[in-house]
Amino acid sequence: VTADFVPTDTANYNTLTALPAGNFVIGKATPTATLLVNNSPESYDGTPKSATAGITASSVSGAVANILTGGAATQTGAGSYPVTADFVPTDTANYNTLTALAAGNFIIGKATPTATLLVNNSPVSYDGTAKSATVGITVSSVAGAVANILTGGAATQTSAGSYAVTADFVPTDTVNYITLTALPAGNFVIGKIGTATGLASSANPSLIGSVVTFTATITPLAPASPPPTGTVQFYTNNVPMGSPVALIAGVASLSTADLPAGSSTVHVAYTGDSNFLGSLNDLTQVVNAIPGTPTTIGIEDNGDNTVTVSFSGTPFAQYIVQATDTLATPVWINVSTNTAPADGLWDFTQSKAGHTTRFYRAATQ
């Protein structure tokens, strides 16, 4: 810059021309600009990723440059990274460049793995103790492990049944992968176990009209803490004996005085319960009539050194056959035990060897 100095007293003083006055400065203006991250969020995939920034508002035209994602050109792992960038005006002669403007966060989100689970230890057998499923990974897109295994919605189950199992898949790399929760793994089956039914009679044979008690004992085929529950049904010759009888500590009994004379099949059926399978058993119950006086009705030499003696008594009554070699001073010994059939008649055959004479009789037992 130059200028003239003109004295007030120009009559006595000269005018100074083109005196230097220094520099006149017009400084660059500072623009305003607001930046925004354009491509957030993205998903983790193990490759380097960088933010792209855009201008949402500016006082002059320009462009972004020197974009830094979390202080670096790129980031690989999942996370939230603050982004900075420069705003470079188009007219750099008249406007300053804005450096390290905040543009927001660039997010690399955790990836979602895939995994298929399977129950490893099914089925198992009921034994009264608490049981839980074990779960394995059949296939997964990343390394990981199972956790939070629920068997039918609980940690364990005690009763027999089929229980849906869920579990979490926890990636080894939890920084970059999310945990998959409550994945179905299949069913955990606690199977019913078999039983054996024992059946006993309080008196066999018994006399007609007497009380006989039948006892059924239900035993698990595999060890179990609690005894079987439920009911058993008793039958005589396929006809139910009253109503089903409840088990108490695995045992049920029924008493009756209505058994018919002769041989009857007594049957018991255990119907099972929620944890045990049913089972059956039977026995032959002999019911003897009250014996009347037996009669010897015949004797026959068979011609083969044996003799057959015929008797008559009360049907279904029990008798013994006795023999002696002399009637002078008889010593009767039991040689046979017989139950008279429905007509009351029965035979007894014995060898004559060693006996010159032989006498027989039937007697009540």
C-alpha positions as CSV (number, residue, x, y, z in Angstrom):
1,V,0.0,0.0,0.0
2,T,1.3,3.6,-0.9
3,A,-0.1,7.0,-0.2
4,D,0.8,10.8,-0.5
5,F,1.5,13.0,2.6
6,V,0.1,16.5,1.9
7,P,1.3,19.1,4.5
8,T,-1.2,21.7,5.7
9,D,1.3,24.4,5.0
10,T,1.9,23.7,1.3
11,A,3.5,27.2,1.0
12,N,6.4,26.2,3.1
13,Y,6.4,22.4,2.8
14,N,6.7,19.9,-0.1
15,T,4.1,17.2,-0.6
16,L,5.5,13.7,-0.1
17,T,4.2,11.2,-2.7
18,A,4.0,7.4,-2.9
19,L,5.0,6.9,0.7
20,P,4.9,3.1,1.6
21,A,2.2,2.3,4.2
22,G,2.6,-1.5,4.7
23,N,0.2,-4.3,3.6
24,F,-3.6,-4.5,3.6
25,V,-4.6,-8.1,4.5
26,I,-8.0,-9.7,3.5
27,G,-7.9,-13.1,5.5
28,K,-9.5,-16.3,4.3
29,A,-13.0,-17.0,5.8
30,T,-13.7,-20.0,8.0
31,P,-16.6,-22.0,6.6
32,T,-19.1,-24.1,8.6
33,A,-19.9,-27.7,7.9
34,T,-21.7,-30.6,9.5
35,L,-20.7,-34.2,8.6
36,L,-22.4,-37.5,8.9
37,V,-21.3,-41.2,8.6
38,N,-23.1,-42.6,5.6
39,N,-22.6,-46.4,5.9
40,S,-23.3,-47.3,9.5
41,P,-24.0,-49.9,10.8
42,E,-22.3,-52.8,9.0
43,S,-22.0,-56.4,10.1
44,Y,-18.8,-58.1,11.2
45,D,-17.4,-60.5,8.7
46,G,-13.7,-60.5,9.6
47,T,-12.7,-58.1,6.8
48,P,-11.4,-54.5,7.2
49,K,-14.1,-51.8,7.0
50,S,-14.0,-48.1,6.8
51,A,-16.5,-45.3,7.2
52,T,-17.8,-43.1,4.5
53,A,-18.7,-39.6,5.5
54,G,-21.0,-37.1,3.9
55,I,-21.8,-33.4,4.2
56,T,-25.2,-32.7,5.7
57,A,-24.8,-28.9,5.7
58,S,-22.1,-26.4,4.9
59,S,-21.8,-22.7,4.4
60,V,-19.8,-23.1,1.2
61,S,-19.3,-25.9,-1.3
62,G,-16.7,-28.5,-0.5
63,A,-15.8,-32.1,0.0
64,V,-14.7,-34.5,2.8
65,A,-11.2,-35.9,3.0
66,N,-8.9,-37.7,5.5
67,I,-11.7,-39.9,6.9
68,L,-10.5,-41.7,10.1
69,T,-12.5,-44.6,11.6
70,G,-11.7,-44.8,15.3
71,G,-8.4,-43.0,14.6
72,A,-7.4,-45.4,11.8
73,A,-8.1,-45.9,8.1
74,T,-10.1,-49.1,8.8
75,Q,-11.4,-51.3,11.6
76,T,-12.0,-55.1,11.5
77,G,-13.7,-56.1,14.8
78,A,-17.2,-55.4,15.9
79,G,-17.6,-52.1,17.9
80,S,-18.6,-48.5,17.7
81,Y,-15.8,-46.2,16.4
82,P,-15.9,-42.3,16.4
83,V,-15.3,-41.0,12.9
84,T,-13.5,-37.7,12.0
85,A,-12.9,-36.1,8.6
86,D,-11.7,-32.9,7.0
87,F,-13.9,-30.4,5.2
88,V,-12.1,-29.0,2.2
89,P,-13.8,-26.0,0.6
90,T,-13.9,-25.8,-3.2
91,D,-12.6,-22.3,-3.0
92,T,-9.4,-22.9,-1.0
93,A,-8.1,-19.5,-1.9
94,N,-10.7,-17.7,0.1
95,Y,-11.8,-20.4,2.7
96,N,-9.9,-22.4,5.3
97,T,-10.0,-26.2,5.4
98,L,-11.8,-27.6,8.5
99,T,-9.8,-30.5,10.0
100,A,-10.9,-33.4,12.2
101,L,-14.6,-32.6,12.2
102,A,-16.6,-35.2,14.2
103,A,-18.9,-37.2,11.8
104,G,-20.6,-39.5,14.3
105,N,-19.9,-43.2,15.0
106,F,-19.2,-46.0,12.6
107,I,-20.7,-49.2,14.0
108,I,-19.6,-52.7,13.0
109,G,-22.3,-54.9,14.5
110,K,-21.8,-58.4,15.9
111,A,-22.5,-61.2,13.4
112,T,-25.1,-63.9,14.0
113,P,-23.6,-67.4,13.9
114,T,-25.5,-70.5,13.0
115,A,-25.6,-73.7,15.0
116,T,-27.5,-76.9,15.2
117,L,-27.8,-78.7,18.6
118,L,-28.6,-82.3,19.4
119,V,-29.5,-84.1,22.7
120,N,-26.7,-86.6,23.3
121,N,-28.0,-88.8,26.1
122,S,-31.6,-89.8,25.2
123,P,-33.3,-92.0,26.0
124,V,-32.6,-92.9,29.6
125,S,-34.7,-95.1,31.9
126,Y,-36.7,-93.8,34.9
127,D,-35.1,-94.7,38.2
128,G,-36.7,-92.0,40.5
129,T,-33.6,-89.7,40.4
130,A,-33.4,-86.3,38.7
131,K,-32.1,-86.4,35.2
132,S,-30.9,-83.7,32.8
133,A,-30.2,-83.7,29.1
134,T,-26.7,-83.2,27.7
135,V,-26.5,-81.3,24.5
136,G,-23.9,-81.3,21.7
137,I,-23.2,-79.2,18.7
138,T,-23.7,-81.0,15.4
139,V,-22.7,-78.1,13.2
140,S,-21.9,-74.4,13.7
141,S,-20.5,-71.6,11.6
142,V,-18.0,-70.6,14.3
143,A,-16.4,-72.2,17.3
144,G,-18.5,-72.2,20.5
145,A,-20.1,-74.1,23.3
146,V,-23.5,-74.9,24.7
147,A,-24.9,-73.3,27.9
148,N,-28.1,-72.9,29.9
149,I,-29.5,-76.3,29.0
150,L,-33.1,-76.6,29.9
151,T,-34.9,-80.0,30.0
152,G,-38.6,-79.4,29.5
153,G,-38.1,-75.8,30.8
154,A,-36.3,-76.9,33.9
155,A,-32.7,-77.9,34.8
156,T,-33.8,-81.5,35.5
157,Q,-36.8,-83.9,35.3
158,T,-37.6,-86.8,37.5
159,S,-40.6,-88.5,36.0
160,A,-40.9,-90.6,32.8
161,G,-41.8,-88.5,29.8
162,S,-40.6,-86.8,26.6
163,Y,-39.2,-83.3,27.3
164,A,-38.3,-80.6,24.8
165,V,-34.7,-79.4,25.3
166,T,-33.3,-75.9,24.6
167,A,-29.8,-74.6,25.0
168,D,-27.8,-71.5,24.2
169,F,-24.9,-71.4,21.8
170,V,-22.1,-69.2,23.1
171,P,-19.5,-68.3,20.4
172,T,-15.9,-68.5,21.6
173,D,-15.5,-65.0,20.0
174,T,-18.2,-63.1,21.9
175,V,-16.7,-59.8,20.9
176,N,-17.7,-60.3,17.2
177,Y,-20.6,-62.8,17.4
178,I,-23.8,-62.8,19.3
179,T,-25.0,-65.6,21.6
180,L,-27.9,-67.7,20.2
181,T,-30.4,-68.3,23.0
182,A,-33.0,-71.0,23.5
183,L,-32.1,-73.1,20.4
184,P,-34.1,-76.3,20.2
185,A,-32.0,-79.4,20.6
186,G,-34.7,-82.1,20.3
187,N,-36.4,-84.2,23.0
188,F,-35.0,-85.8,26.1
189,V,-36.8,-89.0,26.8
190,I,-37.0,-90.7,30.2
191,G,-38.6,-94.1,29.5
192,K,-40.9,-96.1,31.7
193,I,-39.2,-99.2,33.1
194,G,-40.7,-102.7,33.2
195,T,-42.0,-104.5,36.3
196,A,-42.4,-108.0,37.5
197,T,-45.6,-109.0,39.3
198,G,-45.3,-111.6,42.1
199,L,-48.5,-113.4,43.2
200,A,-48.8,-115.5,46.4
201,S,-51.7,-117.3,48.2
202,S,-52.1,-117.4,51.9
203,A,-53.2,-121.1,51.7
204,N,-52.9,-123.4,48.8
205,P,-54.6,-125.8,48.8
206,S,-57.4,-124.4,50.9
207,L,-60.8,-125.7,52.1
208,I,-63.9,-124.5,50.4
209,G,-65.5,-121.6,52.3
210,S,-62.3,-120.6,54.0
211,V,-60.7,-117.1,53.6
212,V,-57.8,-117.0,51.2
213,T,-55.7,-113.9,50.8
214,F,-53.9,-113.2,47.5
215,T,-51.0,-110.8,47.6
216,A,-49.5,-109.1,44.5
217,T,-46.0,-107.6,44.8
218,I,-44.9,-105.3,42.0
219,T,-41.1,-105.0,41.6
220,P,-39.2,-102.7,39.1
221,L,-37.0,-104.6,36.7
222,A,-34.3,-101.9,37.2
223,P,-33.4,-100.2,40.5
224,A,-35.7,-97.4,41.4
225,S,-36.1,-95.3,44.5
226,P,-39.9,-95.0,44.7
227,P,-42.0,-98.2,44.5
228,P,-44.6,-98.5,41.7
229,T,-48.0,-96.9,42.2
230,G,-51.4,-97.5,40.6
231,T,-53.7,-100.5,40.9
232,V,-53.9,-104.2,40.3
233,Q,-56.9,-106.2,39.3
234,F,-57.4,-109.8,40.6
235,Y,-59.3,-112.4,38.6
236,T,-60.6,-115.9,39.2
237,N,-60.9,-117.9,36.0
238,N,-60.9,-114.7,34.0
239,V,-63.7,-113.2,36.2
240,P,-62.8,-110.0,38.1
241,M,-62.7,-110.3,41.8
242,G,-64.1,-107.0,42.9
243,S,-62.7,-103.6,42.0
244,P,-59.0,-102.7,41.3
245,V,-56.9,-102.6,44.5
246,A,-54.5,-99.7,45.0
247,L,-50.8,-100.5,45.6
248,I,-49.3,-99.5,48.9
249,A,-45.5,-99.5,48.8
250,G,-45.8,-101.7,45.7
251,V,-48.0,-104.3,47.4
252,A,-51.8,-105.0,47.0
253,S,-53.8,-107.8,48.7
254,L,-57.3,-109.2,48.3
255,S,-59.1,-111.7,50.5
256,T,-62.0,-113.9,49.5
257,A,-64.0,-116.9,50.8
258,D,-65.9,-117.4,47.5
259,L,-63.5,-119.6,45.6
260,P,-65.1,-122.7,44.0
261,A,-64.0,-126.2,44.8
262,G,-61.4,-127.6,42.5
263,S,-58.6,-125.9,40.7
264,S,-58.9,-122.3,39.7
265,T,-56.6,-119.9,37.9
266,V,-56.1,-116.8,39.9
267,H,-54.7,-114.0,37.7
268,V,-53.4,-110.5,38.7
269,A,-52.8,-107.6,36.3
270,Y,-50.8,-104.5,37.1
271,T,-51.9,-101.7,34.8
272,G,-48.8,-99.5,35.3
273,D,-48.4,-95.9,36.2
274,S,-46.7,-92.8,34.8
275,N,-43.3,-94.2,35.4
276,F,-43.7,-98.0,35.3
277,L,-45.0,-100.5,32.7
278,G,-47.6,-103.0,33.6
279,S,-47.1,-106.7,34.2
280,L,-49.1,-109.9,34.8
281,N,-48.9,-113.2,36.8
282,D,-51.1,-116.1,37.8
283,L,-51.2,-119.2,39.9
284,T,-53.3,-122.3,40.3
285,Q,-55.4,-122.3,43.5
286,V,-56.6,-125.6,44.7
287,V,-59.8,-125.5,46.8
288,N,-60.7,-128.8,48.5
289,A,-64.1,-129.7,49.7
290,I,-64.6,-130.7,53.4
291,P,-64.0,-134.4,53.1
292,G,-66.7,-136.9,54.0
293,T,-65.9,-140.5,55.0
294,P,-64.2,-142.3,52.1
295,T,-65.2,-145.8,50.9
296,T,-63.1,-148.5,49.3
297,I,-65.2,-149.7,46.4
298,G,-62.9,-152.2,44.6
299,I,-59.6,-153.9,44.2
300,E,-58.2,-155.5,41.0
301,D,-55.1,-157.6,40.3
302,N,-53.7,-156.2,37.0
303,G,-51.8,-159.4,36.2
304,D,-48.5,-157.5,35.9
305,N,-47.6,-157.7,39.6
306,T,-49.6,-154.5,40.3
307,V,-52.9,-154.0,42.0
308,T,-55.4,-151.1,41.5
309,V,-57.6,-150.0,44.3
310,S,-60.7,-147.8,43.7
311,F,-62.2,-145.4,46.2
312,S,-65.2,-143.1,46.5
313,G,-65.3,-139.8,48.5
314,T,-66.5,-136.2,48.5
315,P,-65.8,-134.4,45.2
316,F,-62.7,-132.1,45.4
317,A,-61.9,-133.3,49.0
318,Q,-58.4,-134.4,49.8
319,Y,-57.7,-137.9,51.0
320,I,-54.8,-140.1,51.8
321,V,-54.4,-143.8,50.8
322,Q,-52.9,-146.0,53.5
323,A,-51.6,-149.6,53.4
324,T,-50.6,-152.3,55.8
325,D,-49.4,-155.9,55.4
326,T,-51.4,-157.3,58.3
327,L,-54.6,-156.6,60.1
328,A,-53.6,-158.4,63.2
329,T,-51.4,-155.6,64.4
330,P,-51.8,-153.1,61.6
331,V,-49.2,-150.4,60.9
332,W,-50.9,-148.1,58.4
333,I,-48.5,-146.1,56.3
334,N,-49.4,-143.3,53.9
335,V,-48.8,-144.4,50.3
336,S,-50.6,-141.7,48.3
337,T,-52.3,-138.3,48.6
338,N,-55.3,-137.7,46.3
339,T,-57.8,-135.0,45.6
340,A,-61.1,-136.6,44.6
341,P,-62.3,-135.4,41.2
342,A,-65.7,-134.0,40.4
343,D,-67.4,-137.4,40.6
344,G,-65.6,-138.3,43.9
345,L,-64.0,-141.5,42.4
346,W,-60.3,-142.1,42.2
347,D,-57.9,-145.1,41.7
348,F,-54.6,-146.0,43.2
349,T,-52.1,-148.5,41.6
350,Q,-49.2,-150.0,43.4
351,S,-46.7,-152.8,42.8
352,K,-47.2,-156.1,44.8
353,A,-43.5,-156.8,44.9
354,G,-42.3,-157.7,48.4
355,H,-45.8,-158.1,49.7
356,T,-47.5,-161.5,50.3
357,T,-50.7,-159.7,51.4
358,R,-51.6,-156.1,51.4
359,F,-54.6,-154.2,52.8
360,Y,-55.6,-150.6,51.7
361,R,-57.9,-147.9,53.1
362,A,-58.7,-144.2,52.4
363,A,-58.7,-141.7,55.1
364,T,-59.2,-137.9,55.5
365,Q,-56.1,-136.0,55.8
